[in-house]
Amino acid sequence: MTTPDLTLYGLRLSGHSHRAELFLSLLGLPYRFVEVAGAAQREAPAFRRLNPLGQVPVLTDGATVIPDSNAILVYLAARYAPEAGWMPADPVGAAQVQRWLSIAAGEVRAGPAHARLMVVFGAAGDRSAVHATAARILAFMDAHLADRPYLAADRPTLADIACYSYVAHAPEGGVPLEPYPAVRAWIARVQALPGFTPMPAPPSPEQA
Ligand SMILES: N[C@@H](CCC(=O)N[C@@H](CS)C(=O)NCC(=O)O)C(=O)O
């Protein structure tokens, strides 16, 4: 196996960063964490060279630079755990995982993640539209998980890692998880995986 020389540029309160941290931790890979905390740091030329879009997370592995949280998951699985099934090799299995990577970047990003962005980071948005998107995707996930333990296979895959952080932390955006018992059971299953590491809770308004 290639020796890892990993640095994750991220933000501790970002679910996109957390999914990369979570997977690094599940794989037991050592890495340095560089907090890219504000707009000034994201706009700095040195960071723009890593990701011209100015977004975290970015992973570097020696001279290899991988921006984008889902790209980081795909890279780490292929580079450091190719036989473990995080990204299945068979066409149907791969497509099922890719479907959930798209949902993580689409409906999960536009629903629970955006609701949390509005509350925790003061982002703009149409609260009722965002909450309707969140409710729609959570109801879909709940029905999907009613008779299976994980999103894309009978074992954890990148689908679960990509979706976990913003779904588990949806209540921080005012999106309740009580109506979704299968989603809550799935969250507990992900949290029980060996090597699981949590995303920190945001400071309460009094602490901020
Ligand atoms: N598609 C990207 C989205 C990452 C993203 O939206 N990162 C946010 C933090 S959660 C960010 O850096 N926002 C700053 C910006 O877009 O300027 C990924 O999956 O990594």
The ligand as an SDF file (V2000), in Angstrom:
LIG
                    3D

 20 19  0  0  0  0  0  0  0  0999 V2000
  -19.1370   20.2210   -3.5260 N   0  0  0  0  0  0  0  0  0  0  0  0
  -18.3120   20.6480   -2.4310 C   0  0  0  0  0  0  0  0  0  0  0  0
  -19.0790   21.6450   -1.5650 C   0  0  0  0  0  0  0  0  0  0  0  0
  -18.2480   22.0760   -0.3790 C   0  0  0  0  0  0  0  0  0  0  0  0
  -18.8130   23.3000    0.3010 C   0  0  0  0  0  0  0  0  0  0  0  0
  -19.9160   23.7920   -0.0100 O   0  0  0  0  0  0  0  0  0  0  0  0
  -18.0310   23.7900    1.2630 N   0  0  0  0  0  0  0  0  0  0  0  0
  -18.4190   24.9630    1.9910 C   0  0  0  0  0  0  0  0  0  0  0  0
  -18.2560   24.7270    3.4970 C   0  0  0  0  0  0  0  0  0  0  0  0
  -19.4470   23.5500    4.0630 S   0  0  0  0  0  0  0  0  0  0  0  0
  -17.5270   26.1070    1.5810 C   0  0  0  0  0  0  0  0  0  0  0  0
  -16.3260   25.9560    1.5310 O   0  0  0  0  0  0  0  0  0  0  0  0
  -18.1460   27.2420    1.2740 N   0  0  0  0  0  0  0  0  0  0  0  0
  -17.4330   28.4230    0.9080 C   0  0  0  0  0  0  0  0  0  0  0  0
  -17.7560   28.8840   -0.4670 C   0  0  0  0  0  0  0  0  0  0  0  0
  -18.4890   28.1850   -1.2010 O   0  0  0  0  0  0  0  0  0  0  0  0
  -17.2580   29.9520   -0.8170 O   0  0  0  0  0  0  0  0  0  0  0  0
  -17.8690   19.4430   -1.6100 C   0  0  0  0  0  0  0  0  0  0  0  0
  -18.6060   18.4470   -1.5650 O   0  0  0  0  0  0  0  0  0  0  0  0
  -16.7800   19.4720   -1.0210 O   0  0  0  0  0  0  0  0  0  0  0  0
  1  2  1  0
  2  3  1  0
  2 18  1  0
  3  4  1  0
  4  5  1  0
  5  6  2  0
  5  7  1  0
  7  8  1  0
  8  9  1  0
  8 11  1  0
  9 10  1  0
 11 12  2  0
 11 13  1  0
 13 14  1  0
 14 15  1  0
 15 16  2  0
 15 17  1  0
 18 19  2  0
 18 20  1  0
M  END
$$$$
